């Protein structure tokens, strides 16, 4: 495989990764507990936070942090899976 073939393949990977990033923006990951509901995109961006219960500020803050972290962890897993699917089998050995 020559240099031009490698460059063409890299450009294809780049294009597919950009398409995947756009698709990840439309994927919603939702986590919820008794206190809050958090929605994130597949690109690890918080899209929405809904307070379900708010009578104890300290507990609410802890539950909110936990829900955000869970949403971001799930979002990261989705993103990695999508990006792996794009690059799997396309990159030459050693790259």
Secondary structure, DSSP 8 states (H G I E B T S, - for coil): --HHHHHHHHHHHHHHHHHHHHHHHH-EEEEE-SSEEEEEETTS-EEEEEES--S-HHHHHHHHHHHHHHHHHHHHHHHHHHHHHHHTTTS-TT-
